[in-house]
Amino acid sequence: MLAKRTDNRTFHLGRCMFRNERFTRLEPLLSNAGDGWVAVTDRRRTFPDAGSVFTLDRPAVGSSEGSLWLFRCEPNGRGGEDRFVAVDLHEPKEILDFGFADAETARRAVVERGLDLPHTPTREVVVVFAVDRAVRLELARSEIDGLWRPAADVALETLEVHRFDPARHRGARIGRRAFLLPAAEFEAPSGTIDWSLDLVFLPKVLRRIRRTIPLQSGGELATISLRTIERLVTALRDGEMLAGDPHSNEAMLARLRDATPVLSASLTAATELGDTLLQLPAVQTRLQEEIAALHARTVVDLRRELQPMVRAEIEVEEAAARAVLRDLEEQVAAAAARRDESRRELAELSREREEHRTGLAGDVEALLTTVARTADAFRQTTDVAVRFGIADAAAEAAAPWSVPAMETGEDLEATNLAAALTARERSAGFRQGALVELDAVARSGGIPVLFGEEAERFIEAYAACVSGGLARRMALDPATLGLDDLWRQSVGGGPTVLARAWSSAVRNPQRVELVVLDDLDAALECLWLPRLVARLSSPHRPSNLLVLATLMESGPERGPSLEVLRSAVPILAGAEAGAAAAAVASNPPAPTRLVFVAPPPVDPASLQRLAVDLVQSPGIDPATAVRAAALLRSALPTMGADAAFAFARDAAIQIRARTHADPGGSALERSFARLARRNSSPRT
């Protein structure tokens, strides 16, 4: 909490809330912690009491609403609801990252085409290319096409190239915008690069060539000819520099190497022009006449020169072919002899096989008699062991519910999953859409937390749809203190149920592995649950590994708080009116096994619509928005587009909400409200 910190060297990145000529107020968005930016999620707690800071510094006073500023905080000696005042204000530098693109690709995007940005960039930007190279530019917006390009006063001929460390900037962002850390100042440049426009660069190269001594006016290389081109190639190969500043020449030569594709395109255009000329009727007629005359002369010359040679070669080849034919006839005769011998050997082998089959039948009968006698002896030994209590020592080390039996049920295609879940809800007497919502949360990488009287029937019904009725159960206890305790047993060091399910899911990517973490609140979940949620939401989790959790129905402690659950979604498992009669009278569908496939990509328009709705809800951070997008992606195959959108939006809002006092709202709101009331009073 910033109110308790004395080190004011931390910089914050904030947005101007309104325009004022006397003072301004800034809304903090990011703070640099360690080597990267982190999002400011609880502003009123971090910047009490208003959740913002004000400043009288001239750089920000009078600035436009929404402009971004870097600042530090110092205690406010004037009193009032602001405990801090912003000082040392200056403009940030936005990072335009072109990733693995080379320098020429980045140059053409920024300088030649221009950038179509949905926002106004900072006055100075850092353009990153080739992963770890960067240049600094000032951008200006064109009044003609509205695109952003380098300002007119920027010296593009000799831009300084700096090293850029991408690892230091993998922190939080504002939307999709990344910003340079205040402490990440550039070191001395590693060189220069020429990013001038093609219309400026090519005439400049010609002027530089004319100033080169061997190409001066009146010399033997004064005109552009084959001799001139050969001389230029020799100069470039031998490392000779053109006339002018060495640093400028180096940047120009680098640009010339990168401009090779442009020259290649010019050659392609020249080739197309030649093809067009060849299609003219007059040219076609002349070419046909010349080709016909050349063909006639060539035929006469070939006959005179090649006819004796061809006749001699044919005679040699014919003699060789006759020799090959004689050899093949001899091989066919030898193969026929071997065929007859093989038939005789096959008849002998068939006779020996029948003899061995008769003898083997007798041996098998004797072996079965021995096995029966051994089984009787084993049963007698087992009866004695049970009678004297010895059999307990050979009991299974693993609980039978943690190692599922053989799979049952028919395969279920992903396109039929929604119908299977709906049929199971109807037969079990559950609320319509309950299992569909549970499935959407599980497949999105979240953890559905089931509680209520019908939690076990919920699990059985869901398992009957996606895993043939089989689910691995892992009981948690107070000994579960860290994330690694979910992977290795504290006693013996063997793999846990979750570890075995994870490995099985990796080996069989089309089979669903369902794991249930029983009694989540029996362990100190605050020590490891947020990290488990983060791991399951990451790409490292196999998509076909689905994890559920349950809460204790009674115990000395309350359940996990909504803050600890984070992206885990509590689901109140309750039956509808008349569920008992429906469960007895209905004929439940046979168990099925989902053939797991990854859901299709989401329409960008739906994601944009979800982002707009979430931005209007207070307290939604980027991580929660990403989880909402994952929920939307998993819900689309089993819900309608509007229902999936509403479900993802409501889940994100409820996850970040601090109060849940509307028991009459949606199923998600009722579940969050019930868990909040359950945590507000101790259970007996």
VENVEN-V609523 format. One line per field, one symbol per residue. phi: phi as a letter, one per 40 degrees, with the letter a starting at -180 (. if undefined). psi: psi as a letter, one per 30 degrees, with the letter a starting at -180 (. if undefined). burial: I if it has 16 or more other C-alpha atoms within 10 Angstrom, else O. A space follows every 50 residues. Layout:
phi=???
psi=???
burial=???
This chain:
phi=.ccbcbcccccbbbbccacacbaabbbcbbbcbgbacbcccbccccbccc gabbabccdccgcccgcbacabbbdcccggcccbbcbfcaccbcbbccgc cccccccccccccgbcccacccdbbbcbafgbbabbbbbbccccbgccbd cccccccbcccbcbccccbcbcbbgbcbbcccccccccccibabbccdcc ccccccccccccdcbcdgccbcbcbcccccccccccccgcccchcdcccc cccccccccddcccccccccccccccccccdccccccccccccccccccc ccdcccdccccccccccccccccccccccccccccccccccccccccccc ccccccccccccccccccccccccccccccccccccccgccccbcccbcc ccbccccbgccbcccbccccccccccccgcccgccccdccccccgcbcbc ahcbcccdcccccccbbggbacbbccadccbaccccbbccbggccccccc cdcccccbccbcbbbbccfdccbccccbcdcccccccccccccccbbbab bccaicbccccccccfccbcbccbcccgccccccccbcccdbbcccbccc cccdccccccccccccccgccdcccccccccccccdcbbccccccccccc cccccccbbbbbccccccccccccccccccbccc
psi=kffgkfjgfkkljlkkflkkfellkkjkelkjjcglkkkjeiefeeilff gllllgkeefkgllkfkkkkllklkjgfaafjflkklhklklkkkjjgbg kleeeeeeeeeeelkjkgljllekljjklhegkllklklkkkfefglklk lfgkjfeikkklkkjfffghalljcgklkkkefhkkakkfalkjgllefe eeeeeeeeeffkefglkflfgfljaeeeeeeeeeeeeggkklkakeeeee eeeeeeefgeeeeeeeeeeeeeeeeeeffkeeeeeeeeeeeeeeeeeeee eeeeefeeeeeeeeeeeeeeeeeeeeeeeeeeeeeeeeeeeeeeeeeeee eeeeeeeeeeeeeeeeeeeeeeeeeeeeeeeeeeeeeggffffglkekke ffjlakklllkjlffgeeeeeeeeeeffglkkfeeeeeeeeefffljkjk llfgeeeeeeeeefefgggkkkkjkllffjflefffekkfjfglkleeee eeeeeeeiffkkjkkjjkiegfliffffeeeeeeefflffkkfgjkklll lkfllflllklfeeecfkjkjjjkllkgeeeeeefljkllkljkjklkll lkkeeeeeeeeeeeefkkgjleeeeeeeeeeeeffefflleeeeeeeeee eeeeeflfkigifgbleeeeeeeeeeeeffkkl.
burial=OIOOOOOOOIIIIIIIIIIOOOIIIIIIIIIIOOOIIIIIOOIOOIIIIO IIIIIIIOOIIIIOOOIIIIIIIIOOOOOOOIIIIIIOIOIIIIIIIIOO OOIIOIIOOIIIOIIOOOOOIIOIIIIIIIIOIIIIIIIIIOOOOOIIII IOOOOIIIIIIIIIOOOOIOIIIOOOOIIIIOOOOOOOOOOIIIIIOOOO IOOOIOOOIIOOOIIOOOOOIIOOOOOIOOOIOOOOOOOOOIOOOOOIII IIIOIIOOOOOOOOOOOOOOOOOOOOOOOOOOOOOOOOOOOOOOOOOOOO OOOOOOOOOOOOOOOOOOOOOOOOOOOOOOOOOOOOOOOOOOOOOOOOOO OOOOOOOOOOOOOOOOOOOOOOOOOOOOOOOOOOOOOOOOOOOOOOOOOO OIOOOOOOIOIIOIOOIIOIIIIIIIIIIIIOIIIIIIIIIIIIIIIIII IIOOIOOIIOIIIIIIIIIIIIIIIIOOOIOIIOIIIIIOOOOOOIIIOI IIOIIIOOIIIIIIIIIIIIIIIIIIOIIIOIIOOIIOOOIIIIIIIIII IIOOOOOIIIIIOOIIIIIIIIIIIOOOIOOIIOOOOIOOIIIIIIOOOO OOOOOIIOOIIOOIOOOOIIIIOIIOIIIIIIIIIIIIIOOOOIIOIIII IIIIIIIOOIOOOOOOIIIIIIIIIIOOIOOOOO
